[in-house]
């Protein structure tokens, strides 16, 4: 994710069995993802929604993450913790249109 020439961070994803999985998220300038300020929450939310949108484009129906440091953020976004991962339907973040 960038703003002009300034890189703000990134989220690494893959897809497995119709689930888009967020593997890693980094917000440049944020030392600890467990303690997000307003800027960090804005960046994390933008990257989460970008991952969800990408997942819907390639056929996913659910999003999951194992990024432990973002537990509080994910809980606030409607994710449910299941064992060592956080899961949510993509419909919590984007509208999936039927053709």
Secondary structure, DSSP 8 states (H G I E B T S, - for coil): -EETTEE-EEEEEEEETTEEEEEEEEETT-S-TTS--HHHHHHHHHHHHHHHHHHHHTT--EEEE--GGGHHHHHHTT-EEETTEEEEEGGGTS-----
